[in-house]
């Protein structure tokens, strides 16, 4: 895999995938959204391999990435958990994000 000076260093796909899942769950934990942690685990993370797809970089290297809706759901849920909005609003939005993403 080539690296262009000034661009971010390439990150192994597995590291990126696990980082998104771990940081999302950590944000939910820190926000005391324990029931929502279980919902994310049970409805999204336990799906395993179906959450991923192979992608090819312009230089021909293959890597795994989350399917777009799974990635968007995890990123949105993480941001909601980290926000300073009232807890009940965050609970509702996590449930909404899972539903809208099809999980």
C-alpha positions in Angstrom: 0.0 0.0 0.0 1.5 3.3 -1.0 1.5 6.3 1.3 1.4 9.9 0.1 3.4 12.3 2.2 1.2 14.6 4.3 -1.7 12.1 4.3 -2.7 10.1 7.3 -0.7 6.8 7.8 -2.6 3.8 6.6 -4.4 1.9 9.4 -5.0 -1.8 9.2 -8.7 -2.4 8.5 -9.2 -4.6 11.6 -7.9 -1.9 13.9 -10.3 0.7 12.4 -13.2 -1.7 12.7 -12.5 -2.6 16.3 -11.7 0.9 17.3 -15.2 2.1 16.1 -17.0 -0.6 18.0 -14.9 -0.2 21.2 -15.1 3.6 21.2 -18.9 3.5 20.7 -19.4 1.0 23.5 -17.1 3.0 25.8 -19.0 6.2 25.1 -22.3 4.5 26.0 -20.7 3.1 29.2 -19.3 6.6 30.2 -22.8 8.0 29.6 -24.4 5.4 31.9 -26.4 4.1 28.9 -26.0 0.5 29.9 -29.3 -0.8 28.4 -28.4 0.9 25.1 -25.0 -0.9 25.3 -26.8 -4.2 25.4 -29.1 -3.1 22.5 -26.1 -2.2 20.3 -24.4 -5.5 21.1 -27.6 -7.6 20.6 -28.9 -5.8 17.6 -25.8 -4.8 15.7 -22.5 -6.2 16.9 -23.5 -9.8 17.2 -24.2 -10.0 13.5 -20.5 -10.6 12.9 -19.3 -11.0 9.3 -22.5 -9.7 7.7 -21.6 -6.2 9.0 -18.6 -6.1 6.8 -17.8 -5.9 3.1 -14.6 -6.0 1.1 -13.3 -2.9 -0.6 -10.5 -2.3 -2.9 -8.3 0.8 -2.6 -7.2 2.6 -5.8 -3.8 1.0 -5.5 -5.4 -2.5 -5.6 -5.2 -3.4 -1.9 -8.2 -5.2 -0.4 -9.5 -4.4 3.1 -12.6 -4.9 5.2 -14.9 -2.1 6.1 -18.2 -1.8 7.8 -21.3 -1.8 5.6 -22.3 1.9 5.4 -25.4 1.7 7.6 -23.5 -0.2 10.3 -20.7 2.4 10.3 -23.1 5.3 10.2 -25.1 3.9 13.1 -22.0 3.3 15.3 -20.6 6.7 14.6 -24.0 8.4 15.3 -24.6 6.4 18.5 -21.1 7.3 19.7 -21.7 11.0 19.1 -25.1 10.9 20.8 -23.6 9.2 23.8 -20.9 11.8 24.1 -23.3 14.7 23.8 -24.4 16.8 26.7 -28.1 16.3 25.9 -30.4 15.0 28.6 -30.1 11.2 29.2 -33.7 10.4 28.1 -33.1 12.2 24.7 -29.9 10.2 24.2 -31.7 6.9 25.0 -34.4 7.7 22.5 -31.9 8.7 19.8 -29.8 5.5 20.2 -33.0 3.5 19.7 -33.9 5.7 16.8 -30.5 5.2 15.1 -30.7 1.4 15.5 -34.2 1.4 14.0 -33.4 3.7 11.1 -30.2 1.8 10.2 -32.3 -1.4 10.1 -31.0 -3.1 13.2 
